[in-house]
Amino acid sequence: MLGGNLALLPRNLASLPRNRAFLSGNLDSLPRNRAFLSGNLASLPRNGAFLPGNLISRLSNFAFLTPQNGLKENVLIYIKTVLFIHLKNNNMKRQPLLLIGFTKYSDSGLLIKANYIVSCMTGNTLYADAGTKLTDLGTAIETFSGTLTQKGKVLNFKELKTAARKDLIEKLQVLGIYVRDKYPGNASNWKTSGYDVQEFDGSTTLPATPGNAKVKDGTYSGEALVSYSRPKHTLYFEGRFWKTGEQPSTTIAFSSQTEKMIFSGLETATEYNFQVRARGTKGVSDWINPLIWVVR
């Protein structure tokens, strides 16, 4: 059975890494206040429950801690486990995410985003085998767009719109999953598809509010172009708008990876308010002060 005193172990572990704070050449430096090491290695759980995700099962080439092992062997396993967890927690970079949630988009914003994705995917050699997924998305866009024109013309407009919107979102998600799985973790390739990508820089700081914000006419009628500076720790930008005299919108209508955002599908000769904010790994910045502009 395991002894209850670490002093019985040899004091020289020269074969172990020497540059870790918890390994300074002898076992006296082992953590003494671990909940799972309470003075006796026999108290160690045998199923690895104290390790998140059962990490012990991922450690190769040595058995788990058991009373059948000698005291020295069990302590060496414990040291390797602590070292493994330390390296995992400090050196593993979070993988980027392809964003395929569209429920917060307004109807016009959803159509704009879907059409943008189609334009990016069409002829894109990275996704040459998108096939029917891209075709089905195009059909869903046409159906949803046509349904929106029926507002005020049919009694069951709300039901028709809800069904068409749901189908469009599903087709966007199916295509998005294809894009994600085609190049797992490859943010550069994902970005060419038109889908938004969230990357993690390990920052613990919220981004500042974007500065130097300006608004002007877009390229086409019914568009407004908002530009701004990019604060540190920004992953992407979110935008919202509303007509002057109405309550500020709570819906994120548009998003952008760059320092420019096009608001489209707007009514001409109408005054709008535009706001943009930055999103980082730890949350969002404050909204910029509303930019007021009469759309032409």
C-alpha positions in Angstrom: 0.0 0.0 0.0 1.1 3.6 -0.6 3.0 5.3 2.1 1.7 8.6 3.6 4.9 10.6 3.5 6.6 12.1 0.5 9.9 12.3 2.4 10.5 8.6 1.6 11.0 9.5 -2.1 14.5 10.2 -3.6 15.0 13.9 -3.5 16.7 14.2 -6.9 14.4 14.2 -10.0 17.0 15.4 -12.4 15.2 13.7 -15.3 12.2 16.0 -14.9 12.0 19.5 -16.5 13.9 21.9 -14.3 12.3 25.2 -15.5 8.9 24.8 -13.9 8.1 26.6 -10.7 6.7 23.5 -9.2 9.7 21.3 -10.1 12.9 22.6 -8.6 14.9 19.5 -8.4 13.2 17.8 -5.4 9.8 16.7 -4.3 9.7 19.3 -1.4 8.5 21.8 -4.1 5.4 19.7 -5.0 2.1 21.5 -4.3 1.0 20.6 -0.8 -2.5 22.1 -0.9 -4.0 20.2 -3.8 -7.5 19.0 -2.9 -6.7 15.7 -4.5 -3.3 15.3 -2.7 -4.2 15.3 1.0 -1.0 13.9 2.5 -1.5 10.4 1.2 -1.4 9.3 -2.4 -3.9 6.5 -1.6 -6.5 9.2 -1.4 -6.2 9.9 -5.2 -9.3 9.1 -7.1 -8.8 6.1 -9.4 -11.0 7.3 -12.2 -9.4 10.6 -13.0 -12.4 12.6 -11.8 -10.3 15.4 -10.5 -9.0 16.1 -14.0 -11.3 18.1 -16.3 -12.4 16.1 -19.3 -10.6 13.0 -17.8 -7.3 14.3 -19.1 -5.5 11.5 -17.5 -6.8 9.1 -20.1 -4.9 11.2 -22.7 -1.6 10.7 -21.1 0.2 7.9 -22.9 2.8 5.3 -21.9 2.1 5.1 -18.2 -0.6 3.5 -16.1 -3.0 5.4 -13.9 -2.4 6.0 -10.2 -3.0 2.8 -8.2 -1.9 1.4 -4.9 -0.3 -1.4 -6.9 2.2 1.0 -8.3 5.1 2.0 -6.0 4.9 5.4 -4.2 7.7 6.7 -6.5 5.8 5.7 -9.6 2.6 7.3 -8.5 4.2 10.6 -7.6 6.0 10.7 -11.0 2.6 10.1 -12.7 1.2 12.9 -10.6 4.0 15.3 -11.6 3.6 14.5 -15.3 -0.2 15.1 -15.0 0.3 18.5 -13.4 2.8 19.4 -16.1 0.5 18.3 -18.8 -2.4 20.4 -17.4 -0.1 23.4 -17.0 1.0 23.2 -20.7 -2.6 22.6 -21.9 -4.0 25.6 -20.0 -1.2 28.0 -21.0 -0.2 27.0 -24.5 -3.3 25.8 -26.3 -4.7 28.5 -28.6 -8.5 28.6 -29.1 -9.5 27.7 -32.6 -11.4 30.2 -34.8 -15.2 29.9 -35.2 -17.3 30.1 -38.3 -20.4 32.0 -37.3 -23.6 30.5 -38.7 -26.2 32.1 -36.4 -28.5 34.4 -38.3 -31.6 34.8 -36.0 -30.6 38.3 -34.9 -30.5 39.7 -38.4 -33.4 41.8 -39.6 -35.3 40.6 -42.7 -33.4 43.0 -45.0 -30.1 42.3 -43.3 -30.6 38.6 -43.7 -31.2 39.0 -47.4 -28.2 41.2 -47.8 -26.0 38.7 -45.9 -27.3 35.7 -47.8 -26.8 37.4 -51.2 -23.3 38.4 -50.2 -22.4 34.8 -49.3 -23.7 33.6 -52.6 -21.6 36.2 -54.5 -18.5 35.2 -52.5 -19.1 31.4 -53.0 -20.0 31.6 -56.7 -16.9 30.8 -58.7 -14.8 30.4 -55.6 -12.4 27.6 -56.4 -11.9 26.8 -52.8 -15.5 25.6 -52.7 -16.0 24.3 -56.2 -17.9 21.3 -55.0 -20.5 23.3 -53.0 -23.0 22.1 -55.7 -26.6 21.8 -54.6 -26.0 23.5 -51.2 -25.3 26.8 -53.0 -28.1 26.2 -55.4 -30.6 25.5 -52.6 -29.5 28.7 -50.8 -30.2 30.7 -54.0 -33.6 29.2 -54.2 -34.3 30.0 -50.5 -33.2 33.6 -51.1 -35.6 34.0 -54.0 -38.5 32.5 -52.0 -37.9 34.7 -48.9 -37.5 37.8 -51.1 -40.7 37.1 -52.9 -42.5 36.4 -49.7 -41.5 39.8 -48.3 -43.3 41.5 -51.3 -46.6 40.0 -50.2 -46.8 42.1 -47.0 -50.3 43.6 -46.8 -51.5 41.5 -49.8 -52.2 38.1 -48.2 -53.8 37.3 -44.8 -51.3 34.7 -43.8 -48.2 36.8 -44.6 -46.7 36.3 -41.1 -46.8 32.6 -41.3 -45.4 32.6 -44.9 -42.6 34.9 -43.9 -41.7 32.9 -40.8 -41.5 29.7 -42.8 -39.5 31.2 -45.7 -37.1 32.9 -43.2 -36.6 29.7 -41.3 -35.8 27.8 -44.5 -33.3 30.5 -45.6 -31.5 30.3 -42.3 -31.4 26.5 -42.5 -29.9 26.7 -46.0 -27.3 29.2 -44.8 -26.4 26.9 -41.9 -26.1 23.8 -44.1 -23.7 25.7 -46.5 -21.9 27.1 -43.5 -21.2 23.7 -42.0 -19.9 22.6 -45.4 -17.5 25.6 -45.5 -16.4 24.9 -41.9 -15.8 21.2 -42.4 -14.1 21.7 -45.8 -11.2 23.5 -44.2 -11.3 22.9 -40.4 -9.9 25.8 -38.4 -8.7 27.6 -41.5 -9.9 31.2 -40.9 -8.3 32.6 -44.1 -10.2 30.2 -46.3 -13.4 30.6 -44.4 -13.3 34.4 -44.9 -13.4 34.0 -48.7 -16.9 32.4 -48.3 -18.6 35.5 -47.1 -19.4 34.0 -43.7 -18.3 35.9 -40.6 -15.4 34.4 -38.7 -14.5 34.9 -35.0 -10.9 34.6 -34.1 -9.4 34.6 -30.6 -6.3 36.6 -29.8 -6.2 35.6 -26.1 -7.0 39.1 -25.0 -8.6 39.8 -21.6 -9.5 43.4 -22.6 -12.7 44.8 -24.1 -12.1 46.7 -27.3 -12.5 50.5 -27.1 -15.4 52.3 -28.9 -14.5 52.7 -32.6 -13.3 56.2 -33.4 -13.3 58.6 -36.4 -16.8 57.4 -37.4 -18.2 59.0 -40.5 -21.2 58.3 -42.8 -21.8 59.0 -46.5 -23.8 57.8 -49.4 -23.2 54.2 -50.5 -22.5 53.1 -54.1 -26.1 52.5 -54.9 -29.4 54.3 -54.0 -30.8 53.2 -50.6 -27.3 52.6 -49.2 -25.2 54.3 -46.5 -21.5 53.7 -45.9 -20.2 54.0 -42.4 -16.4 54.1 -41.8 -14.5 54.0 -38.5 -11.2 53.1 -36.9 -10.3 49.7 -35.6 -9.6 49.5 -31.8 -7.2 46.9 -30.4 -8.6 43.5 -29.5 -11.4 43.7 -32.1 -12.6 40.6 -33.9 -15.3 42.2 -36.0 -17.8 45.0 -35.9 -21.6 45.1 -35.5 -24.0 47.7 -36.8 -27.6 48.8 -36.2 -29.8 51.5 -37.6 -33.3 53.1 -37.2 -35.3 55.9 -38.6 -35.1 59.3 -36.9 -38.0 59.7 -34.5 -38.3 55.9 -33.8 -36.8 54.0 -30.9 -33.2 52.9 -31.3 -33.0 49.4 -32.7 -31.9 46.5 -30.6 -31.3 44.3 -33.6 -27.8 43.7 -35.0 -28.6 44.2 -38.7 -25.1 44.1 -40.2 -21.6 42.9 -39.3 -18.2 43.5 -40.9 -14.6 42.3 -40.6 -13.3 45.6 -41.9 -13.3 49.3 -41.0 -16.3 49.9 -43.3 -19.9 48.8 -43.1 -22.5 49.2 -45.8 -26.1 49.6 -44.7 -28.4 48.8 -47.6 -32.1 48.2 -48.3 -32.9 51.7 -46.8 -35.7 54.0 -47.9 -34.6 57.0 -49.9 -35.2 60.6 -48.8 -35.4 59.3 -45.2 -33.3 60.3 -42.3 -31.6 57.4 -40.4 -29.4 56.9 -37.4 -26.4 54.5 -37.6 -24.3 53.0 -34.9 -21.4 50.6 -34.9 -19.5 48.8 -32.1 -16.5 46.5 -31.8 -16.7 42.9 -30.6 -13.7 41.2 -29.0 -13.1 37.9 -27.2 -14.3 39.3 -23.9 -17.3 41.2 -25.1 -18.3 44.4 -27.0 -17.5 48.0 -26.8 -19.9 50.9 -26.4 -21.8 52.0 -29.4 -20.5 55.0 -31.2 -22.7 58.2 -31.0 -25.5 57.9 -33.6 -24.5 59.1 -37.1 -27.5 60.9 -38.7 -27.8 60.8 -42.5 -30.5 61.3 -45.1 -30.4 58.4 -47.5 -30.5 59.1 -51.2 
